[in-house]
Amino acid sequence: MPSVSSAYIQSTVSYLVSSGVATDKLSLLTQKHSSLADSSRISMEVYVELLNQGAALTNSSLFGFELGKQIQARDYGVLGYLVESCENLAQAISALTRFDALVADIGTTSVFFESEDARVEWVPKSEDCRQMVLRNTTAWVATVYKILGAASQLNAVTFTFPLSMSEKDTLAQWFGCEVVDCAQANTITFPQQLLYVPFTSENKAMFSALVKLTEEELSQSTEEKSVEANKSNINRNAHENISNKVVALLKANTTLKGCDQKRMAEALFISPRTLQRKLKQSNTSFKQILDTERKARLDDLLMRHTIADTASLLGFKEQSSFTHVFKTWFSTTPLKYQKKLKSNG
């Protein structure tokens, strides 16, 4: 059954709140869809209805467009961080077309090459698709804008549904190109050369780790659809898998700056509280995993950097905090440890 990640629902509700929609109306909306808070996946029908209700509540015929502009990496979970760690747009599109169903199994993406242009075509799995297509198309382009900035350039965007002149003008101004309605397909066309503009956020280690995680997630998703395994084994394996994913994500980062529990939870498409609970069920914690990774990097960093820089690269906001933790680890100061390390080296 076509469905979307609950993160899509959460981002929609968050946008409605930021748009000033009355809380009582939101309460009625979430009560109607009581499953929203109880499931990691939401049916496409519920998602489409929520988008349509959002358009009505905000009195905006371009609600999906406005929502898509607010896209964040966390809305795509691991896939979002995978895209941002790609070398270029060609690699990012390949990742999106392969793994998009993990986040939203609501359409089919194809890529075509014509002369000097590339065209991304998206076919939705719902006839009531206006707001869904607007959101999906805009989110794709907004992600590219954030990564490539001024290098971004589109040739045309087409939609299968009708748009008013005012709506087309609004869309054309933001997309920076011609917008065509009542077309045969929903497409984004851009120069092929854009495919190979290097992403400034390119991180090969992070990309490799995230591809592995996403491949595992895709494989697990496929298996769960075809095989009904023992629930206790699934739960135990899921807890262990979460722990391994956190380890892989930390190791993929060149530094541990900003690698807190919230960021890891967003990358894994779960809440920080859920991550904490699942790690506890694996008899570990985020702090234990982070400290293990910090210790693994410690000697190499102290041999090449000052104590202050080492503290920063290990993700400590203050050198004093690093010194305090260091003493609990080794019953000595970082300076004494560093001197001994260099003398032995």
N, C-alpha and C positions, 0 to 999 in steps of 0.2 A: 504493500500500500504506500503511495507517495506520501512523504512526510518531511518535516523540517526539524532541526534541532530546537530545543527549548530556548536557546540563546536568541533565535530569531524573534520569538514571542517576547522575551524579556526586553530586547532592544526596542521593539515596537511600543510596548507599554511605557518604557522609560521615555521614549520620544513624545508620547502623548502627554505624559506628566510635564515634561519640559515645555510643551506647547500650551500649557495652561488648561488642559481638559479637567473638568471638575472631578474630584476624587469619588464622589458618589456615582458618577457615570462609569468611572473605571471599575468601581466595586461591582456594579451590575454586570459589566462586561466580563470580569474575571469569574464572577459567580456563575454566569451562563456557561463558561468554559472551565468548569471546575478541574478538569484534567491538566490545566496549564501548569499548576504547581506540583503535580504528582508524577510527571513523566519527563524523561529526557528527550522524547520525540513527540511531536504533535502532528496530527494528520494535516494534509494539504488543504482539505476542506475547511478545517477550523482556522488555519492560517489565512486563507483567502477571505473568509468571513471577517476575521479580525482586521485585515487591511481595509476592507470595505467599510467596516464600522469606524475605523480610524479616519477615513476620508469624510464620512458623514459628521463625525464629532468635531473635526477641524474645519469643516466646510471647505475642503481643498480637493479639487478634482485631480491634482497632481501629488496626492499624499505619498504614494509610493516613491516618487522622485525625491521629495523632501526627506523621506526616511532613508533612502539609499545614500544621500549625501553625508549622512551621519555615520557611515560604516566604520567599524573599528576592527583591528586584527582579532580581538577576542571574540567578535561575533562569528568568526570562522573557526575558532578553537585552534587546534594544532595546525589545521590547514592555513589559517591566517598567518601564523608565524613561519610556516613553510614558504608561503608566497613571498613574504618580506625578506626571506633569506636567499631567494633565488639570485642567479647571476644576471638575468635579464628577463624581459617580458615573454620571450619564447618559452623559457623554462617555467615561468609562472603560469602561463596559459596551459602548458602541458600538465602541470600539477593540478590546476583547477578542473580541467576536463576529466582527468583521471579520478580525482578524489572528491569532487563536488557533492556526489551523492551522500557522502558521510555527513555532510552538513545540511543539505537540502536536496532530497530526491524528488524534485518537482518539475524537472525539465531535462532536455538533452542538449548538450553543447557540441557544436561542430566548428571546425576551423577550415577556411578555404583560402587559397592563394590565387590571385588574379593579377597578372602583369606585375605592377609594382605595389599592389595593395594586398592587405590581408583582411579577411572578413570573419568575425566571430558571429555565429548564428545560434540563437537559443529558441528551442521549441518547448513551450510549457505543456504540462500534463493536465491543464485545466482550461476549459473554455472561458470561464470567468477569470480572465488573466490580466486585465488592465493594470491594476495596482501592483500585482506581483511582478509583471514584466518591467514596469517602471522602476520598481525597487531593485530588481536584479540587475538590470542594465546600468542604472546609475551607480550601484555599489561597485560593479566591476570597474567602471571608469574612475570613480572616486579613489579606489585603491591604487590605480595606475597613477593618477594625479599626485597622490601622496608620496609615491615612490620616485617617480620620474620628474615631477615638478614642471618646470618650464619646457622640458624636452617633449612633453606630451602633445600630441597633435592627432585629431580625428578628421576623417574625410566626410563621413556621413553616419547618421544613426537612423534606423527605420523601425517603425512599429506597425503591427498588423491592424490595430484599432484606430478609429478616427480621433483626431485632435482638433480643437478650435485654433484659429489663427493666433489668439493670445497665448494658448498653451504651447504651440509650436515656437513662438517667439521666445518664451521663457526658457524652454528646453534648448533651443538653438544657442541662446546667449551663454548658458552654462556649459554645454557640450563643446561650444566653439566651432560648430560646423552645421551643415544643413540637416534638418530633421524632417523626415518624410513619414506621413501617416498612411493608413490603409494599404500598406505594402504587403508583399507576399510572405515576408518573414521578419522577425525581430533580429536586427543585426547591428553590429558596430564595425565600421570599416575604417582602416587606418593604414598609413604607409608601412610597407614591410620593414623598412629600415628601423622603425621604432622597436621591432622585436629584439634588436641586438644592442640597444643602448644599455650600458652597464647600470645595474642598480647600485646606488651608493651604499645600501644596507647589506650588500652581498656578503655572506658568511658561509664558506663552503663546509666548514665543520658542522655548523648549525643545520645547513641544508641536508647534509647526509644523514644526520641523526633524525631529523624530522621526517625525511622520506621513509626511513626505516620504521619509525613510529606509526606513520600514516598507513604504510603498507600492512603493518600488523593490525591496525584498526580496521582497515578494509577487509582483511582476511577474516578477522573475528566477526565482523558484521555479516559477511557472507555465510560463515559457518553457522551462526546463530539463526539465520533464516532457514537453513536446510536441515539442521540437526537439533533435536531437543535433548540437551545433555542434562546430566545430574545437576540440580540447582546448587547444592553445597559445593561441588567442584568448581562450578562457574564462578560463584562468589569468591572462593578462596583464590582461584587463579586471577580474578579481576583485581583483588587487593594486591597480590604480588606484582601484577602487571603495572599497576599505578606506581608502585615503588620503583620498578625498573625504568619507567618512563621519566620519573623525576630525576633519577640518576643520569639518564641519557641526555636530558635537556640541560642539566647543569654542566655536564662534561662538554657539551657542544658549544657553550659560551666561552669566548676567549677571555673574558673577565667575569667575575661574579657580582659586579656592580648592578644593583637593582634586581638581583635574582632572589626576590622574596617569595613567600608562600602565595601571595595574591597573584603575582605574575605567573607562577607555575600553574596555579589553578586555572587561570584564564586560558593558558596554552593547552591545557588538557580538557577544556570545555566543561569544567565543574566549578562549584563554589569553593572558596577557601575552607569553609567548614566541612564540606564533603571530602575534600582532599585530606584534611586533618583526620577525619574519622576513618577513612580508608587506610591511611598510613598507620594509624593506631592498630587497626585490625591486622596489619602486616607486622606488628610488633616493632614499629619504628616511628619516626616523626620527621617532619621537614627539617627541623633543627639538627637532628642526628645525621641526616643525609647531607645537609649543607656543610656541617662541620667536618664530615669525612672527606668531602671534596676539597674543603679549605686546607686540611692537613696534607692532602695528596699534592697540592700545589705549593705548599709552604716553602720547602727547601729551595726549589728552583727560583722562586720569586725573591727570596732573601739573598740569594747569591748574585742576583742581577739588579736589584732595586733597593731603595732606601726602605726603612721600616714604615715610614708614612705612606709611600707609594704601595708597598706590599699590603698594608691595611686596606687601602682604597681598592686595589685590584681583587682583594678577597671579599669585597662587599661590605666592609665596615665603614660607617659614616664618620666615625671619630677614631683617631689613633688611640685615644685613651680606652675606648671600648675594646679595641684589638688587644691592647696590652693586658687588660683585665682578663679577657678570655684566654689569652696565651698562657698566663700564669696558672690558670686552672688546668690547662692541658699538660704543661711541662714543668710546672713548679719553678719557673725561672722567667727572666725578662726576655723580650724579643732581642734586645741589644746583645746580651750575653750569649744567647743562642746563636745569633748571627755571627758573632766573633769566633765562636767555637766551630761553627760550620765552615767559615772561610779558612780557618787555620788548618782544619782537617782536609780541606779541598786542595 
